[in-house]
């Protein structure tokens, strides 16, 4: 007799998790970036990409595959990334907040793409979690200001809250086009959404 699937583990969640394991990505979050890439083509062959909040490594690995061997990806996270990466990837353990104001001196200013899948440790306090997410987004945008070339692209995850519009306006001011994107692979109950800036001014 077949056992019923647990109601606590939706089938769609199982699908993305199983697919990530099958394709050798450490987390299902890779499919969020894949959806963004399919719709907005944020990463091109040969690009130099900075991935903020890289652990456990899914976005970094996917970005490296998109740039090809002629491009490169630099991943930054407080936690070490332990999975095997392609040869065009470098991963550094660092605090994003400590990099504000000096990112270009540390990493250079010739990136075409800055990605941020950073999120705070959630507490269940939706307002507080959203405020902490906003601060991470501001830090990511400050790094993008410093390291992105003119015409560069920016992808940033934010939890929707009272600062959401303010952050959208900040991205609009810096890029030719700003898009708001909710991937199908995001969990239905999640308040996360992605802000995409195309064409750095």
The 8 nearest C-alpha neighbors of each residue, nearest first, counted from 0:
[[1, 2, 3, 4, 5, 6, 10, 8],
 [2, 0, 3, 4, 5, 6, 10, 8],
 [1, 3, 0, 4, 5, 6, 8, 10],
 [2, 4, 5, 1, 6, 0, 8, 10],
 [5, 3, 6, 2, 8, 10, 9, 7],
 [4, 6, 7, 8, 3, 9, 2, 10],
 [5, 7, 8, 9, 4, 3, 10, 12],
 [6, 8, 5, 9, 4, 10, 12, 13],
 [9, 7, 5, 6, 10, 12, 13, 4],
 [10, 8, 12, 11, 7, 6, 13, 5],
 [9, 11, 13, 12, 14, 8, 4, 6],
 [12, 10, 14, 13, 9, 15, 184, 8],
 [13, 11, 14, 9, 10, 15, 16, 8],
 [14, 12, 10, 16, 11, 15, 17, 9],
 [13, 15, 11, 17, 12, 16, 18, 10],
 [16, 14, 18, 12, 17, 13, 27, 19],
 [15, 17, 13, 19, 27, 18, 14, 12],
 [18, 16, 20, 14, 19, 15, 13, 21],
 [17, 19, 21, 15, 20, 16, 14, 22],
 [20, 18, 24, 22, 16, 27, 21, 17],
 [21, 19, 23, 17, 18, 22, 24, 16],
 [20, 22, 18, 19, 23, 17, 24, 16],
 [21, 23, 19, 20, 24, 18, 17, 25],
 [24, 22, 20, 21, 19, 25, 18, 57],
 [23, 25, 19, 57, 26, 22, 20, 29],
 [24, 26, 57, 55, 23, 56, 19, 20],
 [27, 25, 28, 24, 57, 19, 29, 16],
 [26, 28, 16, 29, 19, 15, 30, 25],
 [29, 27, 30, 26, 31, 57, 32, 58],
 [30, 28, 57, 27, 58, 32, 31, 33],
 [29, 31, 33, 28, 32, 34, 27, 184],
 [30, 32, 34, 33, 28, 29, 182, 184],
 [31, 33, 35, 30, 34, 29, 36, 58],
 [32, 34, 30, 36, 31, 35, 37, 29],
 [35, 33, 37, 31, 32, 36, 30, 38],
 [36, 34, 32, 38, 33, 37, 39, 31],
 [35, 37, 40, 33, 39, 34, 38, 41],
 [38, 36, 34, 35, 40, 39, 33, 32],
 [37, 39, 35, 36, 40, 34, 41, 33],
 [38, 40, 36, 41, 35, 37, 34, 195],
 [41, 39, 36, 42, 37, 38, 43, 35],
 [40, 42, 39, 36, 152, 43, 112, 35],
 [43, 41, 40, 65, 66, 46, 36, 112],
 [44, 42, 46, 66, 45, 65, 41, 40],
 [45, 43, 66, 46, 67, 65, 70, 42],
 [70, 44, 46, 69, 66, 43, 67, 47],
 [47, 45, 70, 66, 43, 44, 111, 48],
 [46, 48, 71, 110, 70, 111, 72, 112],
 [47, 49, 72, 112, 110, 113, 46, 111],
 [50, 48, 113, 73, 72, 74, 114, 112],
 [51, 49, 74, 114, 53, 115, 113, 73],
 [52, 50, 115, 75, 53, 114, 74, 76],
 [53, 51, 76, 117, 75, 116, 54, 115],
 [52, 54, 74, 56, 76, 51, 75, 50],
 [55, 53, 56, 80, 52, 76, 78, 79],
 [54, 56, 80, 53, 57, 25, 26, 81],
 [57, 55, 54, 59, 53, 58, 80, 60],
 [56, 58, 29, 60, 24, 59, 25, 26],
 [59, 57, 61, 29, 60, 56, 62, 53],
 [60, 58, 62, 56, 57, 61, 53, 63],
 [59, 61, 63, 57, 62, 58, 56, 84],
 [60, 62, 64, 58, 63, 59, 57, 65],
 [63, 61, 65, 59, 64, 60, 58, 66],
 [64, 62, 60, 66, 65, 61, 72, 67],
 [63, 65, 61, 67, 62, 66, 60, 85],
 [64, 66, 62, 63, 67, 44, 61, 42],
 [67, 65, 44, 70, 45, 63, 46, 64],
 [68, 66, 64, 69, 65, 70, 44, 63],
 [67, 69, 70, 87, 66, 71, 45, 86],
 [68, 70, 45, 67, 66, 71, 44, 46],
 [45, 71, 69, 66, 46, 68, 47, 67],
 [72, 70, 87, 47, 88, 48, 63, 46],
 [73, 71, 48, 88, 63, 49, 47, 87],
 [72, 74, 89, 49, 90, 88, 50, 48],
 [73, 75, 90, 50, 53, 49, 51, 91],
 [76, 74, 51, 91, 53, 92, 52, 90],
 [77, 75, 52, 92, 78, 53, 93, 54],
 [76, 78, 93, 92, 94, 79, 75, 52],
 [79, 77, 76, 92, 54, 80, 55, 93],
 [80, 78, 92, 81, 54, 76, 77, 91],
 [81, 79, 54, 55, 56, 82, 78, 90],
 [80, 82, 79, 83, 55, 56, 54, 84],
 [83, 81, 80, 84, 56, 55, 25, 24],
 [82, 84, 81, 85, 80, 60, 56, 86],
 [83, 85, 82, 60, 88, 86, 87, 56],
 [86, 84, 87, 88, 63, 83, 60, 64],
 [85, 87, 88, 84, 68, 89, 71, 63],
 [86, 88, 71, 85, 68, 72, 63, 70],
 [89, 87, 72, 86, 85, 71, 73, 84],
 [90, 88, 73, 74, 72, 91, 87, 71],
 [91, 89, 74, 73, 75, 88, 92, 80],
 [90, 92, 75, 74, 93, 89, 76, 73],
 [93, 91, 76, 77, 75, 79, 78, 90],
 [92, 94, 77, 76, 75, 91, 95, 97],
 [95, 93, 97, 96, 77, 76, 98, 92],
 [94, 96, 98, 97, 93, 138, 99, 139],
 [97, 95, 98, 94, 99, 138, 135, 139],
 [96, 98, 95, 94, 99, 93, 101, 100],
 [99, 97, 102, 95, 101, 96, 100, 94],
 [100, 98, 101, 97, 96, 102, 142, 141],
 [99, 101, 102, 98, 145, 141, 142, 103],
 [100, 102, 104, 98, 99, 103, 105, 145],
 [103, 101, 105, 98, 104, 106, 142, 99],
 [102, 104, 107, 108, 146, 106, 145, 105],
 [105, 103, 101, 102, 107, 106, 108, 100],
 [106, 104, 102, 103, 107, 101, 98, 108],
 [107, 105, 103, 102, 104, 108, 146, 109],
 [108, 106, 103, 104, 109, 105, 146, 102],
 [109, 107, 146, 103, 147, 110, 145, 148],
 [108, 110, 148, 107, 147, 146, 111, 47],
 [111, 109, 47, 147, 112, 48, 148, 146],
 [110, 112, 151, 47, 147, 148, 46, 48],
 [113, 111, 48, 152, 110, 151, 153, 49],
 [114, 112, 49, 153, 48, 50, 143, 152],
 [115, 113, 50, 154, 153, 51, 155, 49],
 [116, 114, 155, 51, 117, 50, 154, 52],
 [115, 117, 156, 52, 155, 118, 114, 51],
 [118, 116, 52, 115, 51, 156, 135, 119],
 [117, 119, 132, 116, 120, 135, 156, 157],
 [120, 118, 121, 132, 131, 128, 117, 135],
 [119, 121, 122, 118, 128, 131, 132, 123],
 [122, 120, 128, 119, 123, 124, 118, 125],
 [121, 123, 124, 120, 128, 125, 127, 119],
 [122, 124, 125, 121, 128, 127, 126, 120],
 [125, 123, 127, 122, 126, 128, 121, 129],
 [126, 124, 128, 127, 123, 129, 122, 160],
 [125, 127, 129, 128, 124, 130, 160, 161],
 [128, 126, 130, 124, 129, 125, 131, 122],
 [127, 129, 125, 131, 130, 126, 121, 124],
 [130, 128, 132, 158, 126, 160, 127, 131],
 [129, 131, 127, 133, 132, 128, 126, 134],
 [132, 130, 134, 128, 133, 129, 119, 127],
 [131, 133, 129, 135, 130, 134, 157, 119],
 [134, 132, 136, 130, 131, 135, 129, 137],
 [133, 135, 137, 131, 136, 132, 138, 130],
 [136, 134, 138, 132, 133, 137, 139, 131],
 [137, 135, 133, 139, 138, 134, 140, 132],
 [136, 138, 140, 134, 139, 135, 141, 133],
 [137, 139, 135, 141, 136, 140, 96, 134],
 [140, 138, 136, 142, 137, 141, 135, 143],
 [139, 141, 143, 137, 142, 138, 144, 136],
 [142, 140, 144, 138, 143, 139, 137, 99],
 [141, 143, 145, 139, 144, 140, 102, 99],
 [144, 142, 140, 147, 146, 145, 141, 113],
 [145, 143, 141, 142, 146, 140, 147, 173],
 [144, 146, 142, 143, 103, 147, 102, 108],
 [145, 147, 108, 103, 143, 110, 144, 109],
 [148, 146, 110, 143, 151, 111, 108, 144],
 [147, 149, 151, 109, 111, 110, 150, 146],
 [148, 150, 199, 151, 200, 147, 198, 111],
 [149, 151, 198, 199, 148, 200, 152, 197],
 [152, 150, 111, 199, 198, 148, 149, 147],
 [153, 151, 197, 112, 196, 198, 41, 111],
 [152, 154, 196, 113, 195, 112, 114, 197],
 [155, 153, 195, 114, 194, 115, 196, 113],
 [156, 154, 115, 194, 193, 114, 116, 157],
 [157, 155, 193, 116, 192, 115, 194, 191],
 [156, 158, 191, 192, 132, 193, 159, 133],
 [159, 157, 191, 129, 190, 132, 192, 160],
 [160, 158, 163, 190, 129, 157, 191, 192],
 [159, 161, 129, 163, 162, 158, 126, 130],
 [160, 162, 163, 159, 164, 129, 126, 130],
 [163, 161, 165, 160, 164, 166, 133, 130],
 [162, 164, 166, 165, 160, 159, 161, 167],
 [165, 163, 167, 166, 162, 168, 161, 160],
 [166, 164, 168, 162, 163, 167, 169, 161],
 [165, 167, 169, 163, 168, 164, 162, 170],
 [166, 168, 164, 170, 169, 165, 171, 163],
 [169, 167, 171, 165, 166, 170, 172, 164],
 [170, 168, 166, 172, 167, 171, 165, 173],
 [169, 171, 167, 173, 172, 168, 174, 196],
 [172, 170, 168, 174, 169, 173, 177, 167],
 [171, 173, 169, 170, 174, 168, 175, 200],
 [172, 174, 170, 171, 200, 199, 169, 175],
 [175, 173, 199, 198, 200, 171, 176, 196],
 [174, 176, 198, 197, 199, 200, 177, 171],
 [177, 175, 197, 174, 196, 171, 198, 178],
 [176, 178, 196, 171, 195, 197, 170, 174],
 [179, 177, 195, 194, 180, 196, 176, 193],
 [180, 178, 194, 193, 195, 177, 181, 192],
 [179, 181, 193, 192, 182, 178, 194, 195],
 [180, 182, 192, 193, 183, 179, 185, 191],
 [183, 181, 184, 185, 31, 180, 34, 35],
 [182, 184, 185, 181, 31, 186, 34, 187],
 [183, 185, 182, 31, 186, 30, 15, 28],
 [186, 184, 182, 183, 187, 31, 189, 181],
 [185, 187, 189, 188, 184, 12, 183, 190],
 [186, 188, 189, 185, 183, 190, 184, 191],
 [189, 187, 186, 190, 185, 191, 184, 192],
 [188, 190, 186, 191, 187, 185, 158, 192],
 [191, 189, 158, 159, 192, 188, 157, 187],
 [192, 190, 158, 189, 157, 159, 156, 193],
 [191, 193, 181, 157, 156, 180, 158, 190],
 [192, 194, 156, 180, 155, 179, 157, 181],
 [193, 195, 179, 155, 154, 178, 156, 180],
 [196, 194, 154, 178, 177, 153, 179, 193],
 [195, 197, 177, 153, 174, 152, 176, 170],
 [198, 196, 152, 176, 174, 175, 199, 177],
 [197, 199, 150, 175, 174, 151, 152, 200],
 [200, 198, 174, 150, 151, 149, 173, 197],
 [199, 174, 173, 149, 198, 175, 150, 151]]
